[in-house]
Amino acid sequence: MYIDSYNSRGFVVSGNRVFGPCALLPHSVLQWNVGSHQDITEESFSLFWMLEPRIEIVVVGTGDRTERLQSQVLRAMRQRGIAVEVQDTPNACATFNFLCHEGRVTGAALIPPPGGTVLTSLAQTAE
């Protein structure tokens, strides 16, 4: 699974358009019901620890800036053996593609960047 592109409305993942925030799992893309990094809770991350095989790392894209997540959310993920990498969404997309290319069991939680931030193709990033 690769993130092909993104804009302020959403993402194109493996050729499929996803509107708004999304959660990427090894074999699925889901709409993710968060509006901003402040809405990210233990509950909104629960889908990442319910899966088999276990996800090694979740890359979080918080929009056009890297934002801090609540410490109890990060602690809950660590206690379940899942690493969390928080970045701005453009870098999170590139990191997700790279980790997938390496064969890592990776998830992503992505909030589209607002405004004019657009990338029409990330495919070269993973090669």
Salt bridges, closest charged atoms under 4 A:
GLU42 OE2 - ARG80 NH1 3.98
GLU56 OE1 - ARG104 NE 2.67
GLU67 OE1 - HIS37 NE2 3.80
GLU67 OE2 - ARG65 NH2 3.32
